[in-house]
Amino acid sequence: TSGAGDQHSYRVTAAARRDSGFDKSEAGKSRRDGKDLQFVNGRWLISPSAVWALDLQAGYKTGAKHDDIGGLDTSAPDQFVDNYYASINSQHFLSTNNSLKWQLDYSGAGNTTEWRTCTPASELGVPLDVLVCGDVNNNIRAQRTDLDVQDTWLSDGPWKLVTGAHVQHQHVESNTYYSGSVSSTTSKLFAHVDYHFLP
């Protein structure tokens, strides 16, 4: 659905994706490798004034990806996803020669994959003719935030100056891959000068 007003417009979409996968494997065994995902996305464009424009976006995805049960697995390693994002973009014309633009992005991704599997004790160095079973946890959750600020100045002559900054923060949680959680933050400054030779 979509709509518009004097100083704004919007659009919202929703969809579902289902795929039953292959019916059988090459060996003739039944497969369970389907997907069942749902999506929703939205965008809102706003013009608070003649010199200011805003762009807001957001989205969400959830669902499951099914997988076959392995040879010694006792449950299926199905994957459940839970992803989302949000973004704000602002552009403000400070004068006929100067504009300020900034953008804030945030996203998150969750992946839950847990199943139970077994292995012969002999493969673990235990001289017994038994199976040892345990739970496998491949769960992981990640978040990321980005902030960009850019100022553009145009002279009345051949000069153009662009300056700005970027900051990014990432956070990941996973007992299997990171033994808990890790975080990192990076930042940078930049400047660019253009000179256009007049004919």
C-alpha positions, 0 to 999 in steps of 0.5 A, spaced: 500 500 500 502 507 498 499 514 499 501 521 499 500 528 502 502 535 501 509 534 504 510 526 505 509 520 501 509 513 504 509 505 501 508 499 505 509 492 502 508 485 505 510 478 502 511 471 504 515 466 500 514 459 501 518 453 497 517 446 499 524 444 496 526 438 493 521 432 494 526 426 494 534 426 494 538 422 488 537 416 493 530 416 493 529 418 500 524 424 502 527 431 503 525 436 508 529 442 505 523 448 504 523 455 506 517 459 509 519 466 510 515 473 511 517 480 510 514 487 511 518 493 509 516 500 509 518 507 507 516 514 508 519 520 505 517 527 508 519 534 507 518 538 513 520 545 509 523 547 502 530 546 504 529 539 508 528 532 506 527 526 510 527 519 508 525 513 513 525 506 512 524 500 516 523 492 515 523 486 518 524 478 516 522 472 520 521 465 518 524 458 518 529 454 513 528 447 514 534 442 513 534 434 512 536 430 518 543 427 518 545 420 519 546 420 526 542 426 528 536 425 532 533 432 530 533 436 524 538 442 524 532 447 522 534 454 521 530 460 524 531 467 522 529 474 525 532 480 521 530 487 522 533 494 520 531 501 520 534 507 517 534 515 517 536 519 512 536 527 512 538 532 507 538 540 509 540 545 505 543 550 509 544 555 503 544 555 496 552 553 496 552 549 503 548 542 504 548 538 510 547 530 510 547 525 515 544 518 515 543 513 521 542 505 520 541 500 524 540 493 523 540 486 527 540 479 525 538 473 529 539 466 527 537 460 531 539 453 529 539 447 534 539 440 534 541 433 537 546 429 534 550 422 536 557 420 534 560 413 536 564 413 543 570 410 539 571 417 535 571 420 541 577 416 544 572 412 548 573 404 547 566 403 548 561 400 543 555 405 544 553 412 541 554 419 545 549 424 544 549 431 545 546 438 543 549 442 537 548 450 538 549 454 532 545 460 534 548 467 533 545 474 533 548 480 530 547 488 531 550 493 527 549 501 527 552 506 522 552 514 522 554 518 517 555 525 516 557 529 510 557 537 509 558 539 502 560 546 500 560 549 493 563 556 492 561 561 487 567 559 483 571 552 481 571 550 488 567 544 491 569 542 498 566 535 502 567 533 509 564 528 513 565 523 518 563 515 519 562 511 525 560 504 526 559 499 532 558 492 531 556 487 536 555 479 535 553 474 540 554 467 540 557 461 545 559 457 539 563 462 535 565 467 540 564 464 547 560 469 548 560 476 545 564 481 541 564 488 540 568 493 535 567 500 534 571 504 528 570 511 526 574 515 520 574 523 518 574 524 511 575 531 506 575 532 499 576 538 495 575 539 487 577 544 483 574 544 476 578 548 471 574 553 467 574 553 459 
